[in-house]
Amino acid sequence: MSPRRNIFVVALVLVVSVPNTFGKGKTIECRSSVLPAPGYFVDPTATKRGNVDIRSRVYVAPFALLNAGRYNILLDEDSDVQDSVRVDASAGPLVIGKKAILAHGATVKSNPNPKIPEFHPAIGIGGTCPGAAPSAVCPSFVGFNAEVDGGIVQLDAMVGILARVGQGVTIPSGRKVKPGKNVTSDADVMALTDPVTDPDRDFMNGVIDVNVALANRRECCSCQRICRTQQRRFHAGGRDQLQPAHFIRLERCAGPGQPRRTAGAVIP
């Protein structure tokens, strides 16, 4: 693979699918980018139940479950729901804010605390972005197989791999829950979190850039072939490595009259 094809982006494992990949009756849900509002993409294997409001440039990956129950889920602009993520609003409404990232296998549940009626569980809501105006929006992140069970993860906040945020807990801007830690009260937040670093922010912004491209109709609905991308690990030292036991063959994919994009075919 030539150096020029080593594109330094931070992508989580993503699959762009076409209808015949999964047999008859499966269709891609995708709002056209030629409409006034830009597109979004929902993989045909993802499941939506109830009132799920999907905004512009949202990517919903394979096997995600969006269960609104009798309430509602909002996936706001540029948010990213990756494969096998579970979003459960059966106990109350749930907002996944702008540029919020729910990584592979993560679970987010509304589960409001009846003792705090003014507390509304959400991801990417509230707080501030570093060095920006109060109205600015920046990414938030819920990590691989992590769980937010009735908590809030503010802008510029992160939840590490296999970590948990409990009912009524707020992870404030600029903090990231350490991997595997269970934060059950606001009093535990400082002890169980570390500061968000600039490489963390580069990582989150890179993920958003990739997934917004995939959500755009030009990148999804008009592709003439199956394209796949595979994660490249992010390293603060400026080096990226392939996931163990996988090889990436970069391919080009384009729709009629549209610029080609680079994708990767994953070969175990």
N, C-alpha and C positions, 0 to 999 in steps of 0.2 A: 504494500500500500504506500503510495507516494506521500511525502510530507504535505503536499498541497491538499491532500484529501483528509488529513488529520485536522478536521475542523474542531476548534476549541470551543465547544458548547457544552453546557451541562444539561444532559437529557436523562430523564428517568425512563425506565423500560416502557416503550410506547408501541402500540400497534395500530396502524392505519388499515382499515378493513374495507372490503367491497362486498356487496350483497351476496354474491355467489360463493363467498368463502364459507358461509355457514348454512348453505342449503336453501331450499325454497322457503318463501315466506319471510325471509329476513331482509330488512331494508335499512339503509343508512338514513338516520335522521340528521338533517343538515339544512340550516336556513341559508338561502342563497345570498352571496355577497353582493349581488347586483341590486338587492333591495336596499331601502334607506338605512336599515340597521345591518351591520356586518354579521357574518355568519357565526354559527356555533356547530359543534359536532357531538353526536351521541352514538357510541358504537352500538351495532345491532344486538350485541350480547348483553348490554347493560339493561337494567330493569328500573322502570319508573312506576311508582304507585302513588296515586293521589295527585295533589296540586303541586307540581314542581315547576317553578319559574326559572327558565334558563336564559340568561342574558348574553350579550354579544361576546364573541371570541372565547367562549367556554369550551373546554375539552372534557368529555366524559369517556373514560377508557373502558376496555372490555371487562365484563362481569361486575361492573359497579352496581350497587343497589341503592336507589334513592327512594326511601319509603317515607312519604309525607303523612301517612295515616289520615286522620280527619283534620289535620292542620296544614301547613304549607312549608315548602323548602324554597329558598331563594339561592340560586347560584349566580352571584353577581359577575360583572364583566371581568374577563381575563382570568377567571378562576380555573382550577385544574383538579379534576377528580380522576385519580389514576386507577389502575386495574385492581379489582376486588375490594375497592373501598366500600364501606357501608355508611350511609348517611341516614340516620333514623330520627324522624321528627314525630313519631307516634305519640309522644308525651307532650308535645308543644311545638310551636313554630321554631324554625331554625334558619339562620342566615349564614351563608358562606360568602364572605365579603369579597370585594375586588382584590384580585391578585392573590387569593388564598390558594395554597397548595395542600392537597390531601394525598399523601404518598401511598405507595402500594400497600394494600391490606389495612390501611388505617380505618378507624371507626370513630364517627362523631355522632353523639346522641344529644337530643335536646334536654331531656330529664331535668326540668326546672326544679329549683328548690322552693317548696311551698312556704318556707320560713322567710324567703327573700323574694317577694312577688315582683319587685322592680328589677330583678336580675334576669337577663335574657341571654341564654347560652348562644354563642356565636363564634365564628372564626374570622379573623381579619377585620374586626370592628373595634373602634375605640383606640385610644393611645395616639402616638405621634410617630413620624418618620424622622430619622436623624438628619439634622441640618436642613429641614424643609418646613414649609408653611404648615400651619395646623390643618389645613384642608387637604394636604398631600396624601397620596395613597402609595403604599409600598407593600411588598409581599409579606405574608405570614406562612407558617409551615407546620404541618402535622406529619410526623415521620413514619417510617415503615412500621406497620403493625402497632402503631401507637393508638391510644384511645383518649378521646376527650368526652367525658361522661357528664354532661351538664355544666361544663365550664366555659370560660371565655379565653380565647387566645387573641391578643390584640395585634394591631399592625406591628411589623418588625419584631415579632416574637416567634419562637420555635418550640416544638415538642419533639424530643429525641426519639430514636428507635426504641420500640417496646416500652416507652414511658406512658404514664397515665396522668390525666388531669381530672380531678374529681368534681363532684357537684358543688356549684357555687364558688369555685376557685377561679381567679383571674391571673393569667400569665401576662405580665405587663410588657409593654414595648421595650426592646433592648435586652430581653432575657430569654434563655433557651433552657428547657428542662433537660437535665442530664439523662442519657440513655438508661432505660430500665427503671427510672425513679417513679414513685407514686406520690403525687402531690395531692393531698386530701384537704388542705386548708391554706388560706392565704398566709398564715404564719410560717408555713414551711417553704414558701416560694424562694426566698433568698438563699436558703441552705441547699435547696435541691435544683438550683439553676445556675448557669454561668452566663456571662455577658455574650450577646450576639456580636460576632466579629465581622470585619469587612469581607473576608473570604466567605463567611456564611451568607452575607448579602449578595455577593457575586454569584454564589451558587443558586440562591432563590431567584434572582433576576434571570439567570441563564435558563432555569427550568421554565419560567413564565414565557420567555421569548420562544422557546421551542414549542411549547404547547399552544400558544396563540397562533403560531404558524400552522400547526396541525388542525386547529379549530376552524381556520379560514376555509371557506368553500374551495378556493383555488388549490388548497393543499390536500383536500380530502375528497370532495364529491366529484371532482373532474379528473381525478387520477385514472389513468387507463390501465394500470396494473397494480398488483398488490405490492405495497411497500411497507417495510418494517424498519424500526430504529431500535437500537440497543444502547443501554446506558454506557457512558464513559465515566469512570470514576473521577471525582474532582479532587485535586490535590492543591493545597495552598502554595506549594513550591512551583506551580506552573506546569506540572506534568500530568498528563491524563493517561490512564491505562485501561485496557479492556477488562471487562468482567472475566473472572477465571472461567475456563472451559467454554468460552464463546469466542467466535471470530466474526468480525463485521465485514461484509462485502458491501461497499458503498455502491448505490445504484442511482439512476436518475429517473425521476417520475414527473410527468407533466400532463396537463389537460390541453385540449385543443386551443391553440393560440395563446397559451400561457407560458410564462417562464418556467424552466425546469427547476426542480429542487433536488437536493441530495437526500437520500434515505439509505438505510442500511438493511441488508438481509442478514438475519441472525442464523448462524449455523452452529448447532450444538457441537 
